[in-house]
Amino acid sequence: MTSINKLALGLLLAGAMAMGGCGGDTYPDEISLEDAPRLITEAFKDEKDASVKAMAGQVSQLIKVKNYTAAHGTIAQLLSVPSLASGQRSLLSGAMMTVAENLNKAAEQG
């Protein structure tokens, strides 16, 4: 397993555990890379915290330009914000899973 695979898997597992707790039964819905920018923008359009809103916008842009490594890291940062609504957190968790899967596929292909 390459170091990128290990990193992506580790971040995915850490994000999943942080979102649902270690023993949670629910998992976020996975979203497509095509839908993620629009859904994230919509979910954060009324966000009062300017830095959180800016980070969400950055995630949307990074996914649009296919910079999945940076998007993954920024999603992880956003998920650490305690004030996120549960819908925002679930959406970001789904986006993180999709981005991580894409990173794993890219690493496998070289």
C-alpha positions as CSV (number, residue, x, y, z in Angstrom):
1,M,0.0,0.0,0.0
2,T,1.5,3.3,-1.0
3,S,1.8,6.2,1.4
4,I,-0.9,8.1,-0.5
5,N,-3.3,5.2,-0.1
6,K,-2.4,4.9,3.6
7,L,-3.0,8.7,4.1
8,A,-6.3,8.7,2.2
9,L,-7.5,5.6,4.1
10,G,-6.4,7.0,7.4
11,L,-8.1,10.3,6.8
12,L,-11.2,8.6,5.6
13,L,-11.4,6.5,8.7
14,A,-10.7,9.4,11.0
15,G,-13.4,11.5,9.4
16,A,-15.9,8.7,9.5
17,M,-15.2,8.1,13.2
18,A,-15.3,11.8,14.0
19,M,-18.6,12.2,12.2
20,G,-20.6,9.3,13.6
21,G,-18.7,8.4,16.7
22,C,-16.8,5.1,17.0
23,G,-19.9,3.0,17.4
24,G,-22.4,4.8,15.2
25,D,-24.8,2.9,13.0
26,T,-25.5,5.6,10.4
27,Y,-23.2,6.6,7.5
28,P,-23.4,9.7,5.4
29,D,-24.8,9.5,1.9
30,E,-22.1,9.4,-0.7
31,I,-22.4,12.2,-3.3
32,S,-20.9,12.4,-6.8
33,L,-18.0,14.6,-7.6
34,E,-20.2,16.3,-10.1
35,D,-22.8,17.2,-7.6
36,A,-20.5,18.0,-4.6
37,P,-19.6,21.6,-5.5
38,R,-23.3,22.6,-6.0
39,L,-24.5,20.8,-2.9
40,I,-21.7,22.2,-0.7
41,T,-22.4,25.7,-1.9
42,E,-26.1,25.4,-1.2
43,A,-25.5,23.9,2.3
44,F,-23.3,26.8,3.3
45,K,-25.0,29.7,1.5
46,D,-26.5,31.0,4.8
47,E,-23.5,30.2,7.0
48,K,-22.9,33.1,9.4
49,D,-19.2,32.3,10.1
50,A,-17.3,33.9,7.3
51,S,-14.3,31.6,7.6
52,V,-16.4,28.5,7.5
53,K,-18.3,29.8,4.5
54,A,-15.0,30.6,2.8
55,M,-13.6,27.2,3.5
56,A,-16.8,25.6,2.1
57,G,-16.4,27.7,-1.1
58,Q,-12.8,26.6,-1.3
59,V,-13.8,23.0,-1.1
60,S,-16.3,23.5,-3.9
61,Q,-13.7,25.2,-6.1
62,L,-11.0,22.5,-5.4
63,I,-13.4,19.8,-6.4
64,K,-14.4,21.6,-9.6
65,V,-10.7,21.9,-10.6
66,K,-10.1,18.3,-9.6
67,N,-7.6,19.1,-6.9
68,Y,-8.8,16.2,-4.7
69,T,-5.8,16.1,-2.4
70,A,-6.3,19.7,-1.3
71,A,-10.1,19.3,-1.2
72,H,-9.7,16.3,1.1
73,G,-7.6,18.3,3.5
74,T,-9.9,21.2,3.5
75,I,-12.9,19.0,4.1
76,A,-11.1,17.5,7.1
77,Q,-10.5,21.0,8.5
78,L,-14.1,21.9,8.0
79,L,-15.3,18.8,9.7
80,S,-13.4,19.8,12.8
81,V,-15.6,22.9,13.2
82,P,-17.9,22.1,16.2
83,S,-20.6,24.6,15.1
84,L,-21.5,22.8,11.9
85,A,-25.1,21.7,11.5
86,S,-25.7,18.0,11.3
87,G,-26.8,18.3,7.6
88,Q,-23.6,20.2,6.7
89,R,-21.5,17.6,8.6
90,S,-23.2,14.7,6.9
91,L,-22.8,16.3,3.4
92,L,-19.1,17.0,4.0
93,S,-18.6,13.4,5.3
94,G,-20.2,12.1,2.1
95,A,-18.0,14.4,0.0
96,M,-14.9,13.2,1.9
97,M,-15.7,9.6,1.2
98,T,-16.2,10.3,-2.5
99,V,-12.9,12.4,-2.7
100,A,-11.0,9.7,-0.8
101,E,-12.3,7.0,-3.1
102,N,-11.2,9.0,-6.0
103,L,-7.7,9.6,-4.5
104,N,-7.4,5.8,-3.9
105,K,-8.3,5.0,-7.5
106,A,-5.8,7.6,-8.8
107,A,-3.1,6.1,-6.6
108,E,-3.8,2.6,-7.8
109,Q,-3.5,3.7,-11.4
110,G,-0.3,5.5,-10.7
